[in-house]
């Protein structure tokens, strides 16, 4: 059987691995470690991996990293080919959030020096959508820093959504407005919101170490409210907040069980002034094995490299495209990021394609 050829400069390394593995055992290596290609084949055949197998992925040694990425890419390619979705965030309301999330620079509980401002105008949000469309984004997400949307916030967001959909019906719209009940979810759905974002952030067991002003179940209920009215959900977490590897695995499985459509995987970029401001950043290896694990556990789902991509992955950002099929571009809520032109170049040079919005 002919070997699959993998794209780009990074792909040259994976092609070498493919050749070395062509005559290898289909199940286990001589070292008795899991054969990543065998595990990928099981996933492609429709099997679900176990938590023990998922844990072995995030415990993968640096010597096995390229082989693991090769295996994750095989799964990614079945469902997403070589396409990369670009997503653009708009911080529609910044700071003064009453919640005490220990990682967040927008919490009013901490002195982080960010610029606070109320909900932006409808026209400003619409202009953001125009810029996102010009950057080739497949989806535009409007975000507010708040426990949950007020009537005023909903009025502004819904009017902006209706205007944007009138101009760009093909541009998918996502909102992230905090905790949500079914009534408010229905209003967003009726306005034209395609997807609602609210992250679980971490495992159920670790959540109380990070947030005290609301509970893990509040977040689960928000995602369920979005599903109840027919919106897709975007729900992920942040890695590098003192959790164990088992917590990371538990998060990936919880997201699978919730049936979320899209999983943003953030890597902590410690914010000065927050309780987690002095945490160490992750290594590129830690980021990549985490992305691979999320792909194995959630093979058919949109896996997005989210906040902290640039500062945690550094020169190895292109490797993240092998397990993940989407990225944020043009920065994040309170931190800068790559310009879309630089991301387009990275995607192209790695042998992938930016999914165009027609």
C-alpha positions in Angstrom: 0.0 0.0 0.0 1.3 3.5 -0.9 2.3 5.7 1.9 0.3 8.9 2.6 2.4 12.0 2.0 2.1 14.8 4.5 2.3 18.5 3.7 4.9 21.2 4.1 8.3 21.3 5.7 7.1 19.9 9.0 5.5 17.1 6.9 8.9 16.0 5.6 9.6 14.8 9.1 6.3 13.0 9.3 6.9 11.3 6.0 10.2 9.9 7.4 8.3 8.5 10.3 5.7 7.0 8.0 8.4 5.2 6.1 10.0 3.9 9.2 6.7 2.6 10.5 5.6 0.9 7.3 7.0 -2.5 8.4 6.4 -2.0 12.1 4.0 -4.0 14.3 0.4 -2.9 14.0 -0.2 -3.0 17.7 2.7 -2.5 20.0 6.3 -1.3 19.8 9.2 -3.4 21.0 9.3 -1.1 24.0 5.7 -2.2 24.9 4.6 1.4 24.7 1.4 2.2 22.8 1.8 2.3 19.0 0.3 5.7 18.1 -0.5 4.6 14.6 -2.4 1.6 15.8 -4.3 3.8 18.3 -5.1 6.3 15.5 -6.4 3.4 13.3 -8.8 2.4 16.0 -10.1 5.9 16.3 -10.5 6.2 12.6 -12.5 2.9 12.7 -14.9 4.5 15.1 -13.6 3.2 18.4 -13.3 5.4 21.5 -10.0 5.4 23.4 -10.0 4.9 27.1 -8.9 7.4 29.8 -5.8 5.3 30.4 -4.9 5.5 26.7 -5.6 9.3 26.7 -3.3 9.6 29.7 -0.5 7.8 27.8 -0.8 10.4 25.1 -0.1 13.4 27.4 2.7 11.4 29.0 4.3 10.9 25.6 8.1 11.4 25.7 9.9 13.9 23.4 11.4 11.0 21.5 7.9 9.9 20.5 6.4 13.4 19.7 6.7 13.4 15.9 5.2 9.9 15.7 2.3 11.0 17.9 1.7 14.1 15.8 1.8 11.9 12.7 -0.9 9.7 14.2 -3.0 12.7 15.3 -2.8 14.1 11.8 -4.1 10.9 10.3 -7.3 11.4 12.4 -7.5 15.1 11.7 -7.2 14.5 7.9 -10.1 12.1 7.8 -12.5 14.7 9.1 -11.0 18.0 8.2 -8.5 17.3 5.4 -5.8 20.0 5.4 -8.2 22.9 5.9 -7.6 25.4 8.7 -10.4 27.5 10.0 -9.6 31.1 11.1 -11.6 32.6 14.0 -11.5 36.3 15.1 -12.5 37.4 18.6 -14.0 40.8 19.5 -13.8 41.9 23.1 -17.2 43.6 23.1 -17.1 44.6 26.8 -13.8 44.6 28.8 -13.1 44.2 32.5 -15.1 44.8 35.7 -16.3 41.2 35.7 -17.7 40.3 39.1 -16.4 36.7 38.9 -13.2 35.7 40.6 -11.6 33.3 38.1 -8.0 33.2 39.2 -6.5 33.2 35.7 -8.5 36.1 34.3 -7.2 39.7 33.9 -10.8 41.0 33.5 -11.9 40.0 37.0 -12.7 43.0 39.2 -11.2 41.0 42.1 -7.7 41.7 40.8 -5.7 44.8 39.9 -4.3 43.9 36.4 -4.2 47.3 34.7 -6.3 46.4 31.7 -8.6 48.9 30.1 -12.2 48.6 31.2 -15.1 49.7 28.9 -18.8 49.0 28.7 -20.5 47.2 25.9 -19.4 48.5 22.5 -21.8 50.0 20.0 -23.7 48.0 17.4 -21.7 49.8 14.6 -18.4 49.0 16.3 -19.3 45.3 16.5 -20.4 45.3 12.9 -17.1 46.9 11.8 -15.3 44.1 13.7 -17.2 41.6 11.6 -16.3 43.4 8.4 -12.6 43.3 9.4 -12.9 39.6 10.3 -14.4 38.8 6.9 -11.6 40.7 5.2 -9.1 38.6 7.2 -10.6 35.4 5.8 -12.2 34.4 9.1 -14.8 31.6 9.0 -16.3 32.7 12.3 -16.6 36.0 14.3 -17.0 35.8 18.0 -18.2 38.6 20.3 -17.2 38.3 23.9 -18.2 40.2 27.1 -16.6 40.1 30.5 -19.5 39.5 32.8 -21.2 36.8 34.9 -24.1 36.8 32.4 -25.6 39.0 29.8 -27.8 42.0 31.0 -30.8 43.1 29.0 -28.7 46.0 27.5 -25.9 43.6 26.5 -28.4 41.3 24.8 -30.1 44.2 23.0 -26.8 45.4 21.6 -25.5 41.9 20.7 -28.7 40.8 19.1 -29.0 44.0 17.0 -25.3 43.6 15.9 -25.9 39.9 15.0 -29.0 40.7 12.9 -27.0 43.5 11.0 -24.0 41.2 10.4 -26.1 38.4 9.2 -27.8 40.8 6.8 -24.4 41.7 5.3 -22.6 38.4 5.6 -25.1 35.5 5.9 -22.3 33.0 5.3 -20.2 34.3 8.2 -20.8 32.2 11.3 -21.4 34.1 14.5 -20.5 33.1 18.0 -21.2 34.9 21.2 -19.6 34.4 24.6 -21.6 36.3 27.2 -21.1 34.3 30.4 -23.7 32.1 32.1 -26.9 31.6 30.2 -30.4 30.4 30.8 -32.8 29.0 28.2 -34.7 32.3 27.7 -31.6 34.3 26.9 -30.3 31.5 24.8 -33.5 31.5 22.7 -33.2 35.2 22.1 -29.6 34.8 20.8 -30.7 31.9 18.6 -33.6 33.9 17.2 -31.3 36.8 16.3 -29.0 34.5 14.3 -26.3 33.4 16.6 -24.9 30.1 15.3 -22.7 29.0 18.3 -22.4 29.9 21.9 -19.0 29.8 23.8 -18.6 29.0 27.4 -15.6 27.1 28.6 -15.5 24.5 31.3 -11.9 25.6 31.8 -10.7 22.5 33.6 -11.9 19.3 35.2 -14.8 19.1 37.6 -12.3 18.1 40.3 -10.0 21.0 39.8 -12.5 23.7 39.1 -13.1 24.9 42.7 -9.3 25.6 42.9 -9.8 28.3 40.2 -13.2 29.8 40.7 -15.4 30.4 43.8 -18.1 32.7 42.6 -19.9 30.1 40.5 -19.7 26.3 40.1 -18.7 23.9 37.4 -22.3 22.8 37.0 -23.3 26.4 36.1 -21.0 26.1 33.1 -22.4 22.8 32.1 -25.9 24.1 32.4 -25.0 27.0 30.1 -23.8 24.7 27.4 -27.0 22.6 27.8 -29.2 25.7 27.5 -27.4 26.5 24.2 -28.0 23.0 22.9 -31.7 23.1 24.0 -32.5 26.0 21.7 -30.5 24.6 18.7 -27.3 26.5 19.0 -24.0 24.7 18.5 -21.5 25.0 21.5 -17.9 26.1 21.6 -16.5 24.8 24.9 -12.9 24.1 26.0 -10.5 25.0 28.6 -7.1 26.3 29.7 -4.1 24.1 30.2 -1.3 25.0 32.6 -3.3 26.1 35.7 -1.9 23.6 38.2 -4.0 20.7 37.0 -2.8 17.2 36.8 -2.5 15.3 33.5 -5.5 13.3 34.7 -7.5 16.6 35.0 -6.6 17.4 31.4 -7.9 14.0 30.3 -11.1 14.4 32.4 -11.8 17.7 30.7 -11.4 16.2 27.2 -13.8 13.4 28.1 -16.3 15.8 29.7 -16.4 17.8 26.5 -16.9 14.7 24.5 -19.8 13.6 26.7 -21.4 17.1 26.4 -21.4 16.8 22.6 -19.7 20.2 22.0 -19.1 21.1 18.4 -15.9 23.1 18.9 -13.1 22.8 21.5 -10.7 25.8 22.0 -7.6 24.7 23.8 -5.9 27.6 25.6 -2.5 27.5 27.1 -2.1 29.7 30.2 -0.4 33.0 29.4 0.0 34.2 33.0 -1.5 37.7 33.5 0.2 40.1 36.0 -1.9 40.9 38.9 -3.9 37.7 38.9 -3.3 34.9 41.4 -1.8 32.9 38.6 0.4 35.7 37.3 3.6 34.0 38.4 2.9 30.6 36.9 5.4 29.1 34.5 4.4 28.8 30.9 4.1 25.4 29.3 6.7 24.0 27.0 5.9 23.4 23.3 6.0 19.7 23.9 3.4 19.9 26.6 1.1 22.0 24.3 1.4 19.6 21.4 0.8 16.4 23.3 -2.3 18.0 24.9 -3.6 19.0 21.5 -3.0 15.4 20.2 -4.9 14.0 23.2 -7.9 16.2 22.5 -7.9 15.1 18.9 -7.8 11.4 19.8 -10.6 11.8 22.4 -12.7 14.1 20.1 -11.8 13.0 16.6 -14.7 14.6 14.7 -14.7 17.9 16.6 -13.2 21.3 15.7 -10.0 21.5 17.8 -8.8 25.1 18.0 -5.4 26.3 19.1 -6.5 29.3 21.2 -5.0 31.8 23.7 -1.4 31.5 24.6 -0.5 29.9 21.2 2.2 32.3 20.3 4.0 32.6 23.7 3.8 28.9 24.6 4.5 27.3 21.3 6.9 29.9 19.9 8.7 28.7 16.8 6.8 25.4 16.9 3.3 26.8 16.2 3.1 25.1 12.8 3.3 21.7 14.5 0.0 22.5 16.2 -1.8 22.3 12.9 -1.3 18.5 12.7 -3.7 17.7 15.6 -5.7 21.0 15.4 -7.8 22.3 12.5 -8.5 25.9 13.6 -6.8 28.8 15.2 -7.6 32.3 16.5 -6.0 35.1 14.6 -5.5 38.8 15.2 -5.1 38.3 19.0 -7.3 37.5 22.0 -9.3 39.4 24.6 -6.6 41.3 26.5 -3.5 40.0 24.8 -2.1 40.5 21.3 -1.4 37.7 18.8 -0.2 37.1 15.3 -1.6 39.2 12.5 -3.7 37.3 10.1 -1.1 37.8 7.3 1.5 36.0 9.4 -0.9 33.2 10.2 -1.8 32.8 6.5 1.9 32.5 5.7 2.5 29.9 8.5 -0.5 27.9 7.3 0.6 27.9 3.7 4.3 27.2 4.4 3.2 24.2 6.6 1.3 22.8 3.6 -2.2 23.5 4.9 -5.1 25.6 3.4 -7.0 28.4 4.9 -10.7 27.5 4.6 -12.2 30.4 2.6 -15.6 31.9 3.5 -17.5 32.1 0.2 
